Amino acid sequence: MTALMIQGTGSNVGKSLLVAGLCRAARRRGLSVAPFKPQNMSNNAAVTEDGGEIGRAQALQARAAGLVPVTDMNPVLLKPESETGAQVIVQGRRLTTTRAADYATLKPRLMGAVLESFTRLAARHDLVIVEGAGSPSEVNLRAGDIANMGFARAANVPVILAGDIDRGGVIAQMIGTQAVLAPEDAAMVAGFLINKFRGDPRLFDDGYRFIQARTGWRGFGVLPWFAQAHLLPAEDALDLASGPRTGGVKIAVPMLSRIANFDDLDPLRAEPGVELVMVPPGHALPGDARLVILPGTKSTRGDLAFLRAQGWDIDILAHHRRGGRVLGICGGYQMLGRTIADPEGIEGPPGESPGLGLLDVTTVMTPDKHLTRTRATHAATGEPVEGYEIHIGQTEGPDRARPFAHIATTPEGARSPDGRVEGSYLHGLFTADTFRSAYLAALGVPLSGLAHAALVEDTLDALADHIETHLDVSAILGCAR
C-alpha cells in the first residue's frame, strides 16, 4: 500500500481542496490515485454509484482523481441532527444516531470498518491520499481516534501537516501542534506546508525557517490563496456566502440551521445573470427576489421551527402573494406542504408540525432512507435533469398530480395549480445545463451558455496548476509509503 495523509492544524484550513488538488496532480502524472477520509462530519453528502452516501468533499476529490465515488472513500460519515447528536453512516449505510458524548464508545468498532475500506481502496490504486478531520492537536480526543493520528499509526501512513496563515498565528499552530502531540504521533509527521497566504509569500520566509528550526520538520512550501475556490463545492456550511455579483435576477435562500446538500446552489452562484443571496439568521428575505429556494436540511421539523423563529415564513408567504416563485428541494419540499409528521421520532421528538401550506401535500417520516442517483425529465420545460435522492419520508397529496418531473413514467415532486410553487426530492438538478438555462429563462435570466461540469473540471486543473507552482509536489508524493 502506498499512501500519504494531509492533516491540519485546525478545522477549515483547506485540507479538502489540498487533497483534491494533489489527486488531480497525481493523476496528471499517470498515477492511479484515490482519495480517502476515515471520518467526516458533514450534512453535505453525495450518493455513490453503489447506493451509499459519503461526504461531498470526497466526491469532489474522486472527480479530481478521475474516479466514480464509492463508499470506501469515506467509511464513517457523521451527519449532525442537533447540537448534541448525529446520524452515524458506516460504509454508506446508516448505523445509528448517537449523542456526541456517546460517540467515543462506538470508535473501537468503527476502526475495523475504516481499515477495511482503506485496504480495499489501496489494493486497487497506486496511491491513496488521505484527509484528516479537525486537528491532531485535539489530544483530548486521541483515545480511540480514527480520524487523524489514530488512523495514521494504525495504517502506517506518513502525515503532512497543513497550517492556515489566513486566520493568523500559523507559527504557533505548527509549533503548538508538535508540542502537544505524543512523541510517537509527532514521529508520523513527514513535514508541513502553509496554506492560504495573501500577498508576497517571500514575506513569510523568516517565519517558515523558524518553523523548520523549531520543529525539525521539512517544509514543502507556502501556498497562496486560491481565488477560484468558490467555484468548487463547499462542504462546510460556514463557507456559504452569497454569489460574487450583484445586479442580476435575485434568488434568495434562507440559511437554515441544519442546511444540507447546499452544493445544489453552486451552478446558480456561477451564473452571470443571477444574484444568489444567502440570507443569514436575523435578516429578512429580500422583497425583490424573483425566486426563493428552500434548501435541503438534516432536520426538517427542527428547521421549519427555526425558519418560523426568523420570520421567514411571513416573508415567503408575502413573496408568494406578490407573484414570486418558490422552489423547495428535499426537506424544503416537505416544508412547503400542509403537515410533516414524524410518528417514530426519527429526526427528533415524535410529533407533527404544520407546514407552510403552499403545496397541497403531506409528509410522513419513515425509517427507510431513499438513496439513489436519478435521471428525470422536468415536467414544465421537458428538459433532462440528472441528480440524486437522499431523504427519508413519503410525500403524497393532490399537487403530486402535477409533478415537478418524471422519472421514466413515475411522477416526482409536486407543483401548485398556478405553477409558481414547486417541490422536488432531486438534489443536484441545476448541474444540468439545458434544464438550468430553461428554468432561469422563465425568471428572466439571459442565456449564458455556462457549462457547469466543464467549469468544475477547469477549476480542478487550475487548482492542480496552483499547487504545482507553489509546493514541492514531487517531494510531497515522495513521502508516500
N, C-alpha and C positions, 0 to 999 in steps of 0.2 A: 504494500500500500504506500502511495506517495501523497502526502497532504501537508498543508500549512494552514495556520489559523490566524485570523485577524481579530484581536480583542481590542477593547477601547478603554481609555481612562475614565469613561463615563458613558451614560446613555446619549444617543443622538450626536455622537462625534463623527458620524459619517461612515460607519462600518459597512452598512448595506451597499452604498454606492462604491466604496473601495473594492468590495468583493465582486460586484457587477463589472466594474472596470477591469479588474485583474482577470476575471473569467473571459472577457472579450479579448484582452491582450494575449492570454494564453492560447485561446482558440486560434487567433490570427498567427500564432507561432506554430500551428499544426498539432497542438496537443488536444486530446480528448479530455475536457475538463468539466467538472460538475460542482455546483455549489452545495453547501450543507450547513444547516443551522440546527444544533441539537435541540435547543429550546427557544421558542419565540413567544412573545406576548403581543398580540395584535388582534383587533377586530376587523382588520382589512385582509381578508382571506381570498385565496384563489382555489378554484375547483380543478383538480388534476384529471388527466385522462383516465386514470384508474379509479375514478369516482370518489376520491377523498378530498380533504382540504389541507392547505398549507398556507404559510404566511405569504402575503403579496410580494414581499421583497425577494423571497426565494423563487417565485415565478418569474420576476424580472431578471434575476441572476441566471436562471435557466435559459431564458431568452438570450441573454448575453453570451451564454455558452453554446448556443445553437441547439438546445435540448428541449424536449417536451417535459413540462413539470411532472414529477412523480412524488408520491407521499414520502418516500425515503429522504427527500431533500430537507424535510423539516419534520422529524418524527414526533416532536412534542410541541403542540401549539396551545397556548393559554389565551382564552377569549374572555376578557373581563365582562361580567354581567352586572356588577355592583362595585362599590368602593372596597369591599372586603372579600368578594368571591369571583370565581372564574370557571368557565367550562374548560375541561381538560380534553384535548384532542390528541390521541396517540396513533401514530401511523395512519392518519387521515380520518379516524373514526372517533366519535365522542366516547370517552371512557366514563367520565363522571363530572359533576360540578362540585367544587370544593372551596372552602374558605382559605384565604391566604395563610392563616395561622396553621391550617392542617396540611398544607401542600407538602411540607417537608417530609411527612410520613409516607408520601407517595414516591418520593425521589428514588429510593433504592430499587423499586420495581421498574421505574422508568429508564434507568441507566441501561438495563438489558435491551430494551427496545431501541434506545439511541445507538448503542454499539452494533446491534444487529443491522439497523438501517445503514449506518456508516460503512460497515463491512461489505454489505451488498453493493452499495454505490461505488466504493473504492475498487471493487473487483471488476467493475465494468469500464473504468476510466483510467487514463494516465495520471490524472491529478485531481484531487478534491481540495477546494478552497473553502475553509470552514469560517463561519461568522460566529463570534461570541455574542453574549447578551449582557447589556448593562456593563459592569466593570468587575474585573477580578479583585479590585480593591475593596469590594463589599465582603470583607472577610467574615462578617457575621453570618453570611450565607454559604460559607465554604463547605461546611459539613454536608455531605451528600450531593455536592454540586454536580450538575450535569451540563451546565451551560458554558463554563469558562475553564478554569484550571482543572476542575474535576474531570472534565472530558479530555482535556489536552493530555493529562497524565495517564488516564485510562487507555487512551488510544495512541499515546506516544507521538503527539503531533506538536511540532515546534510552533511558537507563538510570535507574532509581530504585533507590537502594541502601538495603537494609533491615539494621538492626542489632538484635541481641538483647540487651536490657538485663538479662534474667533471669540470664544467665551472667556478668555483670559486665564492667566495662571498656569500655562501649559508646562512650564518648568516644574512647578510644584506637582502638577498632575503626574508627570513621569517619575520624578524622584520619590514622591509620596507613595505612588503605587508600589515601587520596588521596596520601599521601607516597610510597608505593611504585609507584603507577601511572605509566606513561609519560604525558607531558602530553596526547598525542593520545587516550589511553584515558580519562584523567580528564575530558577535554572532553565525553565522551559522557554524563556523569552530569548529569541534569537536577535532581536533588535527592535527599533522603533521608527515611526515616521510621524511627521507633523502635518496635520490637515487643516484646511480652510484658512490659509493665510491670505490676508488682503494687503496689497501693496508690493513693495520690492522684497522678495524673500531674503536677499542678502542682508537686510537689516536684522535678521534673526541669527546671523552666523555665530555671534558670541554665545547666545543662548543655546544654540544647537550643540556647540562644542562643550558647553558647561554640562548639558545633559549627558553627553557621551562620557565626559570625565568622571562625573559623579556616579553614574550607573554602571559604567563599563560595557554598556550595550552599544551595538553597532547602529549607526543611523542610516536610514535608507532614503532620506530626502525630505524636503519641505514641499507640500502640495498646495499650490494656490487655490483660492476659492473657485469652484466650478460654476460659472454663471448660468449654465444651461440645466442645472439640476432640477429646476422647477418643471421641466418638460418630461421628466420621468415620474412614474407613480410614487407617491409618498406612502410610507407605511404608518407613520405616527400622526395621529390627529393634531398634535401640536404643530405640525408642519403645514397645516392647512392655511391657505391665505386666499385672498381674492385674486382675480385674474390680473395680469400685468398691464391692462389697459383700461381706459375709461372712454365713454362716448359711444360705445356700441349698444346693441339691444341688450337690455339689462335682464339678467336671470338671477334670481335671489335664492339662496339656500340657507335655511336656518341650521346652525351648528349644534346639533343635538348632543346631549351629554355622552351617549354611547354610540355615536355615529360610526357606521360600519361600511366597508366596501366603497369608501369615498373616492376611489380612483375612477368610479363611474363618471366623475365630473371632469377628468383630465382632458378629454377631447374638446369639451366645451371651453375650457380655460385656454386652450391653444387656438381657438377660432378667432381670427382677427376682427370679425364683426360682432363679437359677443363681449359684454362686460359681465363677468361672473362675480357676483357679490356674495361672499361668505359672511353671514350675519352672526356675530358672536352673541352670547347671552347678555341680556341687559339692553339690547338695541332693537329697535323696531324694524320690521321688514320694510324695504323701500317702497313707497307708494307708486313709483313709476316703473316697477318691474313688469315685463310682459309675461314672464313665466316664473312660478315658484316651484321649486323641486323639493319634495320631502324625501330625504335620502334614506338609505338603509340604517338599521340600528340593531344592536345586540339585545335590546330590552324594549320591546315595542310599547307595552303599557307604561313602563317607567319613563320612557322618553316622551310619551304622549302627555303624561303629567308634567314633565319638565317643559314641554312646549307650551302648555297652558300657563305654567307659572311665569313664563316670559311674556305672556300676552300675545304670542304668535298665532294662536287660534283666532283671535279677533282680527289680526292683520290678514290672515289667509282668507277668512270669510269676507272681509271688506274688499280684498283684491279680487275675489271671485265676483262679487256684486258689481264691481267696476268693469267687468268683462275680461278680466285676466284669466290666464290658463294655469292649471295646477297639474303636476305630474308627481305621483308617488311611486317610489321604487322599493320593492320588498316591504320592509317594516313601514315605510312611508305610505305604501299602497294600503296596508292594513289600517293605518291611522285614518285614512280617508273614508272608511266605511262607517256603518252605523254603530257597531259594537265590536269589541275584541274580548273574547272570553278565554281564560286560562284556568279551566277547572282543576287541573292537576298541579298547578303551581310550577310549571316548567321553567318560566322565566322570572319567577318571583312569587310573592304571596298569591294563593289561588283567588280568583275573583273575575269580575267582568267590568270593563270600562266603556263608557260611551265614546264613540269616535267623533270625527269632525262632521260626519253626515253628508259629505259631498258626493259620495258614491253609495248607491243602494246595494250594499253587500255587507256581510258579516263574516268575522273570522273566529275560528276556534283553534287554539293552540293544541297540537298533538305531539306525542313524544318523538315520532319519527322525523328525522331531518331529511329534507329533499336536497340531494346533491347531484347535479348533472350539468354537463355542457350542452348547449341548446342552439339549434338553428331555427329561426322562425321568420314569418313574413308579417310586417306591420300592416294592420288592417286598414288604416286610413290612407297610407301612401303606396302600399303594395311593394315597398322596398324590403330587401332581405335584412335580417338582423341576426348577428351572432353574439351569444352571451352565455351566461351560466346562471343556474339557480342554486341558492344556498339558503334555505329557510325552513322553519317549522311553521305549522299552521295550515289550515284549509280555509279558503275564502270562497263563499258562494253568495248568490243573490241575483236579482233581476238584471242589474247592469252588466253581469257576466254574459248576457245575451248579445252585448255589444263589446266584443273582446278588443283588447289593445293589439293583440297579434294572434297569429295562428301558428302552432307547431304541428306541421303537416296539416291534418284536418281537425286538430284539437284546439279549441279556443283557449287563449291565455290572457289573463288580466281582465280589465273592465274599463268602460267609458261611460260617462254621463250622457243623457239624451242630447244635450247641446254640444257634446264633443269637447268641451273645454276642461273637463276633469278626466284624467286617465290614471290608471294604476297598473303596475306590472311587477312580476317577480323576476324579470330578466335584468341581471346585472351586466354591465359592460356593453349595453346596447348602443351607446354613442360611438363606439370604436368603428362601427360600420359606416364608411364614408358616405355612401349614397343615401342611406337612411338619415344620417345626421344632417346632411345637406337639405333633404326634403323636409325634415321636421323643423329645422331652423328657418327655412324659407317661409313656412306658414306663420312665423313670428316676425317676418320682415328682415331677416338676416341675409345680406347679399351672399351669393355663392362664392366661396373662397378657393375651392379646389384643394383644400387641405387633405393630404393623405396621412392619416394619423399613424398607421403602422410604420410607414417609411420615416416619419418624424422621430419615432422612438428608436428605430434602428440607427438612424443618422446620429442621434444623441448618444447612444451607446458607443458608437465608433468615435465620436468626439471625446467622450469620457476616457476611452482607452488611449487615444492620442495624448490627452492631457496628462494622464498618469505616466505614459511612456516618456514624455518630455521632461517631467519634473522628478520622477522617482527612479531609483535603480531597479527596474523591473527584473532584469536578469538575476540580480543578487537576491531579490525577494523570492522569485520562483526557485532559485537555487537552494533556498533554506528547506524546501520540502523534503520530507523523508517518509 
